[in-house]
Amino acid sequence: MTMNGLIKLISLLAFVIFTNNAFAHSGHAESVSFMAGILHPLTGWDHLLAILLVSFWSAFTLKRAWLGPILFMSGMGAGVILGLTHFSIKWFELGVAISIVGLGLLIYIHQKSHLSLALGLIGLFGFFHGYAHADALGGASNAMAPSISMDLLGLLIATAMLHGIGIVLGKRVHQFNQLAYKGVGISAVLVGLMMIFAP
């Protein structure tokens, strides 16, 4: 599959927004605190999976492997901020599921061309995960600004640490077996599709 094929597939999955209500974002703390932010990517399997997939792709594809994680976290931060303003995106959970499919396809395709487009998608995927975190905070808008800031700080710190682990694992897999890397990609696609279409 080419990058154009990836774009068409992601666009096709986006149409499911109008016919399917996927629930994809799990593992949220009810409190708003630094520790809640730290725990979120550790207890939300969808967030953890996205972090590792971004790291795997970056380790295999980029000379500066931190570029993908930085864009993912930047998008995530923007998503949190927008979510706290009560801007409504009713289909954000589907966006989270599509992000898993998209990241899996990026890994499986493993093309070094169209890097700008791939990095843009990674930033967009991060945005959906950040928005989902803000939505999971529920009444966060009623919390004190320092608590919200500490929650976001904890989220970013834990995400950065997991990205580091993912990059190391990705490089080890790359050295070990290229086929295993492809397996990670196709497995992620299947998980993402289950998140979209499972009742």
C-alpha positions, 0 to 999 in steps of 0.5 A, spaced: 500 500 500 502 506 498 501 513 502 496 515 497 492 508 499 493 510 506 490 516 505 484 513 502 483 508 507 483 513 513 478 517 509 474 511 508 474 509 515 472 517 517 466 516 514 464 510 519 463 516 524 456 517 521 454 510 522 458 507 528 459 510 535 466 507 537 468 507 544 476 507 544 478 511 550 479 507 556 483 507 563 481 514 566 482 517 573 476 521 575 481 526 579 484 532 576 492 531 578 499 530 577 498 523 579 492 522 574 496 525 568 501 520 570 497 514 570 493 516 564 497 513 559 499 507 563 492 505 565 489 507 558 491 501 553 489 505 547 493 511 549 499 506 551 498 503 544 498 509 540 505 511 544 508 505 542 506 505 535 509 512 534 515 510 537 516 504 533 515 508 527 519 513 529 525 509 530 524 505 524 523 511 519 526 517 522 534 519 523 531 524 529 527 519 532 524 524 537 521 528 532 515 523 531 513 523 539 514 531 539 509 532 534 504 527 537 505 530 544 504 537 541 498 535 538 496 531 544 497 538 548 493 542 543 487 537 544 487 537 551 487 545 551 481 545 546 477 539 549 477 544 556 474 549 552 468 545 551 469 545 543 465 539 541 467 533 537 462 528 538 466 523 534 473 523 537 473 516 540 472 514 533 478 518 531 482 515 537 480 508 533 482 511 526 489 513 529 491 506 531 489 503 524 493 509 521 499 508 525 499 501 524 499 502 516 504 507 517 508 502 520 506 496 515 508 501 509 514 503 512 515 508 506 520 514 508 517 518 502 511 523 504 514 524 511 511 531 512 504 527 511 506 522 515 508 526 521 502 531 520 498 525 521 501 523 527 500 530 530 493 529 528 492 522 532 495 525 538 490 531 538 485 526 538 488 522 544 489 529 547 482 531 546 479 524 549 483 525 555 480 532 556 473 529 555 475 524 560 476 529 565 469 530 565 468 536 570 475 539 569 473 546 567 470 546 574 477 544 577 482 549 579 487 551 573 493 549 577 490 542 578 489 542 570 496 544 569 499 539 573 494 533 570 497 535 563 504 536 565 503 529 568 500 526 562 506 529 558 511 526 562 509 519 562 508 520 555 515 522 554 517 516 558 513 511 554 516 514 548 523 513 550 521 506 552 518 505 545 524 508 541 528 503 544 524 497 543 523 499 536 530 499 535 531 492 538 526 489 534 529 493 527 535 489 529 532 483 530 527 482 525 524 486 520 518 481 519 516 482 526 516 490 525 511 488 519 507 484 524 506 490 529 503 494 524 498 489 521 496 487 529 495 494 530 491 495 524 487 489 526 486 492 533 484 499 531 479 495 526 476 492 532 475 498 536 471 501 530 467 495 528 466 491 535 459 492 538 
